[in-house]
């Protein structure tokens, strides 16, 4: 799946490079935000090439956790097999990168990490290797395989309030939603929902490609890259859906299609749904009016139906295109995300903000335009309690192996 996603991103970039201008239009000029690099990966013992499109996990102290390549174990054709790293807050405004775990085989982590209240980390390994738990010990972090079959790296794992894990694993070729519950005798697997059980005409969606998410009531949300109803030319098949799963109270869950994308209103969502305090869900997709991507909102009507509103269409692509990572909301209702850009021969990328104005319209602002030396191909964003944004880039930086960055909007 990761190779598929990377190839899609590269193909989009190559296609749009020829038709996009690198200049920003005045209405979306870069904001007076502050950008700084917290760590510049060397590709050696400190790791490098953070996981594509994965946001960093953050603990109650504001420390950050992620996964990438590199590392000190040279058992992968002479190169490091991957690391789990932590960005530790120091006194003042300084940070230090610490490698928590070095993988010793090709089965390195390839997903966003989940962090529980005890400080344990959970993730997926490549090549459909085992799902794992990393527990902090007195001298080192201890690696435990918790489930033998692999999960889809892009979807990764999320936790509920009592320590159950949710993701896409063991669901057949069209994907699904699964649960792992801890018990004294190990982890217990439950298949909550399988997409397209008939094997054809996947009206309910097919192939999730983004992490799941929660609302305040304990409902589960997600998107699928394919399936639905509309076979729009740019979708590469059916355009995907947004979905909600609600607990029935007896251990089972009910599946609801919130929206089936049609191309003009978005398609092939690679990002999660982010739910605000009012229960509206925000996300990103491809296609749109000029096929450069959209940001959308799904709100529930008084009759319980979901209605889509396009918040932003990337238009001619001069201010970014192809948003593919998760969105972040601040306490004022502003939206933050990542998009591709044409500033570096079709790559590099940018961070953007959408602010709701008094007239009900959304104002789009470029917060930071990456130029390669400060990072290339940024991944998802994470916000701390003070409203600062953190993320990684897969490439670029001084050594070409990516960076960890901070943006103060």
C-alpha positions in Angstrom: 0.0 0.0 0.0 2.8 2.4 0.8 4.4 1.9 -2.6 1.0 2.5 -4.2 0.6 5.7 -2.3 4.1 7.0 -3.0 3.6 6.2 -6.7 0.3 8.1 -6.8 1.9 11.1 -5.1 4.8 11.1 -7.6 2.6 10.7 -10.6 0.3 13.6 -9.4 3.4 15.7 -8.9 4.8 15.0 -12.4 1.5 15.6 -14.1 0.9 18.9 -12.4 4.4 20.3 -12.5 4.0 21.0 -16.2 0.8 23.1 -15.7 1.4 24.9 -12.4 3.1 28.1 -11.6 5.3 28.4 -8.5 4.1 31.9 -7.7 1.6 32.5 -4.9 -1.4 34.7 -5.6 -1.8 37.7 -3.4 -4.9 36.4 -1.7 -3.0 33.4 -0.3 0.4 35.0 0.5 2.4 33.4 3.2 1.2 34.4 6.7 3.4 35.9 9.4 4.0 32.5 11.0 7.2 31.3 12.5 8.9 28.2 11.2 11.9 26.4 12.6 13.6 23.0 12.2 13.8 21.0 15.4 15.9 18.1 14.0 17.6 17.5 10.7 17.8 13.7 10.0 21.2 12.4 8.8 19.9 9.0 7.6 22.3 7.3 10.0 21.9 6.3 13.7 19.3 9.0 14.3 17.1 7.7 11.5 15.7 9.4 8.5 12.9 9.5 5.9 9.9 9.6 8.4 6.9 7.6 7.5 5.0 9.1 4.5 1.9 11.2 5.5 2.0 10.0 9.1 1.4 12.6 11.8 3.5 12.6 15.0 2.0 11.2 18.2 2.2 13.7 21.2 2.1 13.0 25.0 0.8 15.1 27.8 4.2 16.7 28.3 4.3 17.8 24.6 7.0 15.3 23.6 6.6 13.9 20.0 6.9 10.3 18.7 7.4 9.0 15.2 8.9 6.3 12.9 11.3 6.3 10.0 14.1 4.6 8.2 17.8 4.5 9.0 19.1 3.5 12.5 22.2 1.7 13.9 21.2 -1.9 12.9 22.9 -2.4 9.5 21.1 -5.6 8.6 19.1 -4.3 5.7 21.6 -4.5 2.7 24.1 -2.5 4.8 21.6 0.2 5.8 19.6 0.8 8.9 16.3 -1.1 9.2 14.3 1.7 10.7 13.8 3.4 14.1 11.1 4.7 16.5 12.2 8.1 17.7 11.1 10.7 20.3 11.5 14.4 20.1 12.0 15.5 23.8 11.3 19.0 25.0 14.3 20.6 26.7 14.6 23.8 28.8 13.7 26.9 27.0 12.8 26.2 23.4 15.3 23.5 22.7 14.6 19.9 21.6 16.6 16.7 21.5 16.0 13.6 19.3 16.3 10.2 21.0 16.1 6.9 19.2 13.8 4.6 21.3 14.1 1.5 19.3 16.1 0.1 16.3 14.6 -2.5 14.1 16.9 -5.3 13.2 15.1 -6.6 10.0 13.2 -5.3 7.0 10.0 -5.2 9.0 10.4 -1.6 10.1 7.5 0.5 11.3 5.5 2.0 8.4 2.6 3.7 10.1 1.6 6.5 12.4 2.1 5.6 16.1 -0.6 5.3 18.7 0.2 6.4 22.3 -1.7 5.2 25.4 -2.0 6.9 28.8 0.8 4.8 30.3 3.3 6.0 27.6 3.2 2.7 25.6 3.5 3.0 21.8 1.7 0.9 19.2 2.2 0.5 15.5 2.4 -1.6 12.4 5.4 -3.1 10.6 6.1 -3.3 6.9 5.6 -6.2 4.6 2.5 -7.2 6.7 4.7 -8.0 9.7 3.3 -8.1 13.2 1.6 -5.3 15.1 3.7 -4.2 18.0 3.8 -2.5 21.4 6.8 -0.6 22.7 6.9 -0.3 26.5 9.4 2.0 28.3 11.8 0.0 30.6 14.4 1.0 33.1 17.3 0.8 30.6 15.6 0.5 27.2 12.3 0.2 25.4 10.9 -3.3 25.1 9.4 -4.5 21.8 6.4 -6.9 22.0 4.6 -8.5 19.1 0.9 -8.3 20.0 -0.7 -9.7 16.8 1.0 -11.8 14.1 -0.9 -10.6 11.0 -0.1 -7.2 9.6 -2.2 -4.1 9.4 -2.3 -1.5 6.6 0.4 0.9 7.4 -1.3 4.0 6.1 -4.4 3.3 8.4 -2.2 2.4 11.4 -3.8 2.0 14.8 -5.8 4.2 17.2 -6.8 3.7 20.8 -10.0 4.1 22.7 -10.3 5.3 26.3 -9.9 1.8 27.8 -6.9 0.5 25.7 -8.6 -1.2 22.8 -6.9 -0.9 19.4 -8.7 -0.2 16.1 -7.4 -0.4 12.5 -7.5 -2.3 9.3 -6.2 -5.8 9.6 -7.5 -9.3 8.8 -10.3 -8.1 6.7 -9.7 -9.6 3.2 -8.9 -7.8 0.0 -11.4 -4.9 0.2 -10.5 -3.9 3.8 -12.5 -3.4 6.9 -12.4 -2.2 10.5 -11.0 -4.5 13.3 -10.5 -4.3 17.0 -7.9 -5.8 19.3 -8.7 -5.9 23.0 -6.2 -6.6 25.8 -6.9 -9.6 28.1 -4.9 -11.6 30.7 -4.4 -14.2 28.0 -3.3 -11.9 25.2 -5.0 -9.7 22.7 -8.5 -10.7 21.4 -9.4 -10.0 17.8 -12.8 -8.9 16.6 -13.9 -8.1 13.1 -16.2 -5.1 13.4 -17.0 -4.5 9.7 -15.8 -5.8 6.3 -16.2 -3.6 3.3 -17.9 -5.0 0.2 -18.7 -8.4 1.6 -20.4 -9.4 -1.7 -17.1 -8.8 -3.5 -18.5 -6.5 -6.1 -20.3 -3.1 -6.5 -18.8 -1.8 -3.3 -21.5 0.8 -2.5 -20.3 1.0 1.1 -16.7 1.8 0.2 -13.5 -0.1 -0.4 -9.8 0.1 0.7 -9.3 2.6 3.6 -6.1 4.5 3.2 -6.1 6.9 6.2 -6.1 6.5 10.0 -9.5 6.3 11.7 -10.6 8.9 14.2 -13.0 9.5 17.1 -15.6 12.0 18.1 -16.4 13.0 21.7 -19.2 10.5 21.9 -17.1 7.5 21.0 -18.2 7.1 17.4 -15.5 6.0 14.9 -14.9 7.8 11.6 -13.0 7.0 8.4 -12.7 7.3 4.7 -12.2 4.8 1.9 -10.0 5.5 -1.2 -12.4 3.7 -3.5 -15.9 2.2 -3.7 -19.2 4.2 -3.5 -21.4 4.9 -6.4 -19.7 7.3 -8.9 -17.1 6.2 -11.5 -15.6 9.6 -12.3 -12.8 9.6 -14.8 -10.2 11.0 -12.4 -11.0 8.6 -9.6 -9.2 5.7 -11.2 -12.4 3.8 -10.3 -15.2 4.7 -7.9 -14.5 7.8 -5.9 -14.7 6.6 -2.3 -16.8 7.3 0.8 -16.7 8.9 4.2 -18.2 6.7 7.0 -19.2 6.6 10.6 -19.4 3.6 12.9 -21.5 3.8 16.1 -21.4 1.3 19.0 -24.6 -0.7 19.6 -23.8 -1.3 23.3 -23.4 -5.0 23.0 -19.9 -5.1 21.5 -21.2 -4.8 17.9 -21.0 -1.7 15.8 -23.4 -0.1 13.1 -21.8 1.1 9.9 -23.2 4.3 8.2 -22.1 5.8 4.9 -21.9 9.6 5.5 -21.1 10.6 2.0 -20.3 9.1 -1.4 -17.9 11.3 -3.4 -18.7 12.1 -7.0 -15.5 13.7 -8.3 -16.7 17.3 -8.5 -17.1 17.3 -4.7 -13.9 15.4 -4.1 -12.6 11.9 -4.6 -10.1 9.3 -3.5 -9.6 10.7 0.1 -6.2 9.8 1.6 -6.8 11.8 4.8 -8.8 11.1 8.0 -11.9 12.8 9.1 -11.3 15.3 11.9 -14.5 15.9 14.1 -15.1 19.2 15.9 -17.0 19.8 19.1 -20.3 20.2 17.2 -19.9 16.8 15.5 -19.0 18.1 12.0 -16.3 16.2 10.2 -13.6 17.8 8.1 -11.4 16.1 5.5 -9.5 16.4 2.2 -9.8 14.7 -1.2 -8.7 14.9 -4.8 -10.6 16.0 -7.9 -12.8 19.1 -7.3 -13.7 21.9 -9.8 -10.3 21.9 -11.4 -9.1 18.5 -10.3 -6.5 19.9 -7.9 -8.2 18.8 -4.7 -10.6 20.1 -2.0 -11.2 20.6 1.7 -14.7 19.6 2.8 -17.0 19.5 5.8 -19.7 17.0 6.6 -22.5 18.2 8.9 -25.5 16.3 10.2 -29.0 17.7 9.5 -31.9 17.7 11.9 -33.1 14.5 10.2 -29.8 12.8 10.8 -28.6 12.9 7.2 -25.1 14.2 6.4 -24.6 17.1 4.1 -21.3 18.0 2.4 -20.0 21.6 2.1 -16.9 22.4 0.1 -14.8 24.7 2.2 -12.0 25.2 -0.3 -11.2 24.2 -3.8 -7.5 24.4 -4.8 -8.5 25.9 -8.1 -5.6 26.4 -10.5 -3.1 24.9 -8.0 -0.9 27.9 -7.7 -1.4 27.9 -3.9 -1.0 24.2 -3.5 -2.7 21.1 -4.8 -3.4 17.5 -3.8 -4.1 17.7 -0.1 -3.6 14.2 1.2 -2.9 14.3 5.0 -5.1 14.7 8.0 -6.5 18.1 9.1 -6.0 19.7 12.5 -8.5 22.1 14.2 -7.6 24.7 16.8 -9.9 25.9 19.6 -11.0 28.8 17.4 -12.2 26.6 14.6 -9.3 27.3 12.2 -8.2 24.4 10.0 -4.6 23.5 9.3 -3.3 21.0 6.7 -0.6 20.0 4.2 -0.7 20.1 0.4 1.7 19.5 -2.5 3.2 22.5 -4.3 5.0 23.3 -7.5 7.8 25.3 -5.9 10.5 22.7 -6.3 9.9 21.2 -9.7 6.6 19.9 -8.5 7.6 18.8 -5.0 8.5 20.3 -1.6 4.9 21.1 -0.4 3.4 23.6 1.9 1.4 24.1 5.1 -1.9 26.0 5.0 -4.5 27.5 7.2 -8.3 28.0 6.6 -9.9 30.6 8.9 -13.6 31.1 9.1 -14.5 34.8 8.5 -17.5 36.7 9.9 -19.2 36.5 6.5 -19.2 32.7 6.7 -16.5 32.3 4.1 -13.2 30.6 4.7 -9.9 32.5 4.1 -7.0 30.3 2.8 -3.5 31.3 3.8 -0.1 29.6 3.1 1.7 29.3 6.5 5.0 27.9 5.1 6.3 27.0 1.7 9.0 24.3 1.9 12.0 24.8 -0.4 13.9 21.6 -0.1 16.7 22.9 2.2 14.1 23.1 5.0 12.3 19.9 4.1 10.6 18.2 1.1 7.2 16.4 1.0 5.8 17.3 4.5 3.7 14.7 6.3 0.7 15.2 8.6 0.5 17.9 11.3 0.2 17.6 15.1 -0.9 20.4 17.4 0.1 21.0 21.1 -1.9 22.6 23.8 -0.5 26.1 23.0 -1.6 25.8 19.3 1.9 25.2 17.9 2.1 22.8 14.9 4.6 20.0 14.5 5.4 17.7 11.6 8.1 15.9 9.6 9.1 15.8 6.0 10.0 12.6 4.2 13.0 14.2 2.4 14.9 17.4 2.1 16.9 19.2 4.8 20.7 19.4 5.0 21.2 15.7 4.5 18.2 14.8 2.3 16.6 12.5 4.9 13.9 14.9 6.1 13.4 17.1 9.2 11.2 17.6 12.2 9.7 21.1 12.1 7.6 23.5 14.2 5.2 26.2 12.9 3.8 28.8 15.2 0.8 30.2 13.3 
